[in-house]
Amino acid sequence: MAILIFAVLLLAGWLTVRGSGRGAVLAVWTVALCAVLVVFNHHVAAKLSLNF
């Protein structure tokens, strides 16, 4: 999942450097942000099995 997020962020950077429209860059960046937030929520909400 992290590789896909990194790829989407690289795509956003490439679109920015290429000079694409603001809407395209913002859309790709928003997709990356949503993916990061979903992964973050998964990790925060996961129960840790700390049995000593």
Secondary structure as UniProt FT lines:
FT   HELIX           2..18
FT   HELIX           22..45
//
